[in-house]
Amino acid sequence: MGLSAISDRLAEVLVPGLRARMRWVRFTTAMAVGAVATESLADEQPHDGVSTPAICFEWLLIEAFVRRIERGLPADVPGSQKTRTAINRGERLSRQTYLNSPRVFGFYGVYKPFAVDAGVLTQDLAPAERCVELVRAWEHDHGLTGFADEVPGTEGGAIRRRVHEEVRAALQKGSLTVATGAQLLGRLAATLRPDKAGRTEAAVLRRLLTDPRHEHRAELALLLADDDRIATEPQLLAAARKHASQELGRIIDAVVSYEELAVLVNAAFRLLCSVSYSLGGQPLTASHVADDETLDWCAREIPERFKRAADRVAEVTHDIDLEQRLGEFVYPRSPKDLAEFVLHHHEQVQAGKPGGKRSWFEPLRDGWVVRPPYGSPERPDLNYFVHPVRVHTLRSFIGATS
């Protein structure tokens, strides 16, 4: 329905630098450690012609986690399932068994945006201005002084050299070569596991999260730090709104008002998917949903919610043109007319995607039939945001630094 792009841009205003799929802020530390240890390998030619020092360090660390932490490893660690599959097959991590490069998958792909935003890494995954500060905090917490500066005769310096050697060997071989029983794997797993930051490191990570360059993110992070309830993002934002500054309050209002519009637009479309599914092969027509309570509610509420969202969004940014993307939803419609318009809007959105995409519905006689992958017996839920707005990510990050 073309709703997610606007939501993501508003989330970037509210919580810049983070992404909804992030969970463990300590991967920022892991990437910093890897960047420092492998910086001099940037010009090393990989055996497979593709792999980079960053992805080879990721192979090393993820295999360390899976081999040494096993069942204690959080389930949502990027790449852990693929790594476990490779290990169970007796294979080592490589381009063929893991990832070609750290783009959008693996922990580099997932956590790079925050590491770059925080000044820990450059876009090329080299150390940036805040990198050494974070690495020194990590080495202090774990008795690895000397890692950041590769000081001879120190345990930290020795581990840095071992990481460098193993990453270089992986580049030259095209796969990990470190012995599966190597002490290095245990040390990396113990000192970089995603759910256990030391006190000094946590303090640096908190400073990165509350950097005054992003004053509204910093304010929201501190408001969330005191809220340890199991709660939805709407509930967390409602609680934060009560204590927010005027400017943060306006941003929260923009995010919430847009999601309140999106949930009804999405519900109208998902309702059609559900009703069509329930009809089997019979074509869905507008008359099938003319008296549906959910669609009636959507028809009555969408115009006012659009106006409110447009006003709230305009108060915080002029870079999002709600009228251009969703302006037709401002006009009042009957439930039947809304059903027809929603399907038309969906077709336009699909056609406008790169390469053009098919509608989820096929025309049949005087109506439509939802295509098999998209039908569902479940009716839409109006109690949650349609899109994640990064609030859970921010709370997870700030909670890990307490």
Buried (B, 14 or more C-beta within 10 A) or exposed (E): BBBEEBBBBBBBBBBBBBBBBBBBBBBBBBBBBBBBBBBEBEEBEBBEEEBBBBBBBBBBBBBBBBBBBEEEBEEEBBBBEBBBEBBEEEBBBBBEBBBBBBEEBBBBBBBBBBBBBBBBBBEEBBBBEBBBBBBBBBBBBBEBBBBBBBBEEBBBBBBBBBBBBBBBBBBEBBBBEBEEEBEBBBBBBEBBBBEEBBEBBBEBBBBBBBBEEBEBBBBBBBBBBEEEEEBBBBEBBEBBBEEBEEEBBBBBBBBBBBBBBBBBBBBBBBBBBBBBBBBEEEBBBBEBBBEBEBBBBBBBBBBEBBBBBBEBBBEBEEEBEBEEBBEEBBEEBBBBBBBBBBBEBBBEBBEEEEEEEEBBBEEBEEBBBBBEEEBBEEBBEBEEBBBBBBBBBBBBBBBBBE
